[in-house]
Amino acid sequence: MDKSETNITYGGSASNLNMNLYATKKTAAEGMLDIALFLANITHMKTVIEQGAGYRYYAAVLTLISFSLALQIVAGILIIIIARRDLNDEANQKSLDSLNNTLTIIIFLIFVTDIFISVFGMERTGLFARMHF
């Protein structure tokens, strides 16, 4: 059997799965999700800037959003690097594993940062403020 293909059985019939193609598609999907999160953070940053420096957590939220955006750019670069490497080449496997672990840590940091952005970014305005006070 060729190194680039793995024999996997689904429902009694054998089919070939190209692991490199699978990994590339998975990485591309991660990249699209990263772009969506990036655009959401840009929109959030725009909203905070429009509220102005009078906003209670203005500096904190802008700093957190900037940090999250920087991490997302690094994650995007790592996604591109990972997608361009051949998974089936044994020389690349150790570095790809290391890059994948690094990417996982960065995505976790983005997740935690975005939780803090959400917590600090909530301001009681409009109907919500009238309901609780």
C-alpha positions in Angstrom: 0.0 0.0 0.0 1.2 3.5 -0.8 2.3 5.6 2.1 0.0 8.5 1.1 -3.1 6.4 1.4 -4.6 4.5 4.4 -7.1 1.7 4.0 -10.2 2.3 6.1 -13.3 0.2 6.1 -16.7 1.8 6.3 -19.8 -0.4 6.4 -17.9 -3.4 5.0 -16.4 -1.8 2.0 -12.8 -0.5 1.8 -12.0 3.0 0.7 -8.8 5.0 0.5 -8.4 8.1 2.6 -5.7 10.5 1.7 -4.6 11.8 5.1 -2.7 14.8 3.5 -5.9 16.0 1.7 -8.0 15.4 4.9 -5.5 17.4 7.0 -5.4 20.2 4.4 -9.2 20.5 4.3 -9.4 20.4 8.1 -6.8 23.2 8.3 -8.7 25.2 5.7 -11.9 24.9 7.8 -10.0 26.1 10.9 -8.7 29.0 8.9 -12.2 30.0 7.8 -13.4 29.9 11.5 -10.4 32.0 12.4 -11.3 34.6 9.8 -14.9 34.7 11.1 -13.6 35.3 14.7 -11.1 37.9 13.4 -13.9 39.9 11.7 -16.1 39.6 14.8 -13.3 41.0 17.0 -12.7 43.8 14.4 -16.4 44.7 14.7 -16.3 44.6 18.5 -13.2 46.9 18.4 -15.0 49.3 16.1 -18.0 49.4 18.5 -15.7 50.1 21.5 -13.8 52.9 19.7 -17.2 54.5 18.7 -18.3 54.4 22.3 -15.2 56.5 23.1 -12.8 56.8 26.1 -15.8 57.4 28.4 -16.6 53.7 28.2 -15.8 52.2 31.6 -13.5 49.4 30.4 -12.3 51.2 27.3 -8.5 50.5 27.7 -8.9 47.0 29.0 -11.2 45.9 26.2 -9.1 47.5 23.5 -6.0 45.9 24.9 -7.7 42.4 25.1 -9.1 42.8 21.5 -5.7 43.8 20.2 -4.1 40.9 21.9 -6.7 38.5 20.6 -6.3 39.9 17.0 -2.5 39.5 17.3 -2.9 35.9 18.4 -5.3 35.3 15.6 -2.8 36.6 13.0 -0.2 34.3 14.4 -2.6 31.4 14.4 -3.5 32.2 10.8 0.1 32.2 9.8 0.6 28.8 11.5 -2.5 27.4 9.8 -1.0 28.4 6.4 2.4 26.8 7.3 0.7 23.6 8.5 -1.5 23.4 5.4 1.4 23.8 3.0 3.5 20.9 4.6 3.2 17.3 3.5 1.8 15.2 6.3 3.0 12.0 4.7 6.6 13.1 4.6 8.2 11.5 7.8 10.7 14.4 8.0 7.8 16.9 8.4 5.8 14.9 10.9 7.7 15.9 14.1 7.7 19.6 13.1 4.0 19.4 12.1 3.2 17.8 15.5 5.0 20.6 17.3 3.3 23.3 15.1 -0.1 21.7 15.7 0.5 21.7 19.5 1.6 25.4 19.3 -1.5 26.2 17.3 -3.8 24.5 19.9 -2.2 26.5 22.7 -2.7 29.8 20.7 -6.3 29.0 19.9 -6.9 28.2 23.6 -5.4 31.6 24.5 -7.6 33.3 22.0 -10.6 31.5 23.5 -9.7 32.7 27.1 -9.0 36.2 25.9 -12.4 36.4 24.1 -14.1 35.3 27.2 -12.6 38.2 29.1 -13.5 40.5 26.2 -17.1 39.4 26.5 -17.2 39.9 30.3 -15.7 43.4 30.1 -17.5 44.3 26.9 -21.0 44.0 28.4 -22.6 47.3 29.3 -26.1 47.7 30.6 -27.9 49.9 28.1 -31.4 50.0 26.7 -34.0 47.4 27.6 -31.6 45.3 29.7 -30.8 48.3 32.0 -34.6 49.0 32.5 -35.4 45.4 33.3 -32.9 45.2 36.2 -33.0 48.7 37.7 
